[in-house]
Amino acid sequence: MESARQVAAALVQQGTIPADKADVGVVITKLTDELPTESDLVRVRAHLVASGWPIEDDWNDIGE
């Protein structure tokens, strides 16, 4: 899987911030040609939060 940093950069480049779980899944699929695992989504969410990026409310219960 691409790094969380690469996924976050793609989201920012696309203007998809705040991001939601579906947005991240689409970017991961485009970068890897594979469906993301739940751990991939959790890792990217954690990276976005740690970097101070806003996330959609539907992610508030993931990885906490």
TASULFEN-V929910 format. One line per field, one symbol per residue. phi: phi as a letter, one per 20 degrees, with the letter a starting at -180 (. if undefined). psi: psi as a letter, one per 40 degrees, with the letter a starting at -180 (. if undefined). burial: + if it has 16 or more other C-alpha atoms within 10 Angstrom, else -. A space follows every 50 residues. Layout:
BEGIN
phi = ???
psi = ???
burial = ???
END
This chain:
BEGIN
phi = .ffgffffffffgfmecfecgfgfgffffffdmcffefffffffgfffff enffcfffefdemd
psi = iiiddddddddddeffhiiidddddddddddefiiiiddddddddddddd eeiiiideeeehe.
burial = ---+--++-++-----+-+++--+++++-------+---+++-+++++-- ----+---------
END
